[in-house]
Amino acid sequence: MRRSDGAAGFSKYEVNGNGELIETGVIPTAAASSFRIDARDADVGVFHDRANPDQITVFNPTTMQITGTIDMTAAPVPGDIPQRYQKFFFRGNDVFGFIRGEDGSEFTSFVVHQANLSSNTYVGSTQRDGNGFSSISGISSFGQNVIDGAGNLYIADAGNLNGSGLPASLNKIPAGSNTFDASYQFFPAQVLNPANFALPIFDNFFSIGGNRAIAKVNAETPQEVIDIVTAAGGVQNLSPDQLNQVFEILFTAESAQWCVLDLAAKSVTPITGIPNVGAFSAGGTGGSRGGSFRHNGEFYLAVPTAGEQAYYRYNANTGSASKAFTVTGGNLTGVYNLAENN
């Protein structure tokens, strides 16, 4: 979380015996806008201080002490501009971080840097070539859960959100490799509905073992959007005002479904018993990403709708899902509002 005193940096919270969240440690940063921090386990975590764009800082999540830094100056960045890391993924002693420009720039390729946590050194980079604009917005997930039982690492790519390029894809860095498998292309939203031209995206990817994963996949293009695009003669003809109108509809439409992905067969199966949710991770009734999590062998999926904020429980063995509990006092978000211990 952000520091409770408003200063630049990150805070660690723990739950006390009364169920209250208590701040138990702080890591300062130079840049107040620094926001990316991830922990591999109780001993190793990393964060990015945006005041030092070519550096990854290593820390101990238990003691909240900085234990080292990794010089990423040699890592390539399209346009040779300062970068920022949007999300870190761990596989053993390696950490992978995908980038965008420090100023928010998107790239035409999806670029991932790799470093080794044993030697604190830069290892290399890999990329999935784009098709015009390639966004990394809306794809990072709370926590990890991105490695299957064989050691394959999956990283989601938001593709081209304006409908004129690649749909959101799942990229695979195979076990024992440091680069994307160029032959592996999986577009869950396109598989679920090839006619979904306006918003072929998915997020909240969560590996559940074997060749399976869970994700929230957009299932359709709202009819209102189809009407606007048809009247304009195609996506490419939309005016700025029409584009704004389209995205306002997309931000509020509950057009996505929680699905099971078969990573080998590249199939997508909606989970029955769970209401549709918003496709976007910000804005509208679906604007709450929430954090999917595993508990006692079952998976809990955030389901924010216009009617309620809830979590649904999914059993991967039976394929059944049902409501586990509702949340009151605030919307589901990527991090929870701790102001009143809600």
Secondary structure, DSSP 8 states (H G I E B T S, - for coil): -B-TTS-SEEEEEEE-TTS-EEEEEEEE-S-TT--EEEESSSS-EEEE-TTSTTEEEEEETTTTEEEEEEE-TTS--GGG--EEEEEEEEETTEEEEEEEETTS--EEEEEEEEEETTTTEEEEEEEEEEEEEE--TT---SS---B-TT--EEEEE---TTSSS---EEEEE-TT-SS--TT--B-HHHHH-TT--S---EEEEEEEETTEEEEEEE----HHHHHHHHHHTSGGG--HHHHHHHHHHHHH---EEEEEEETTTTEEEE-TTS--B-SSSBSSTT-B----EEETTEEEEEEE-SS-EEEEEEETTTTEEEEEEE--SS---SS--TTTT-
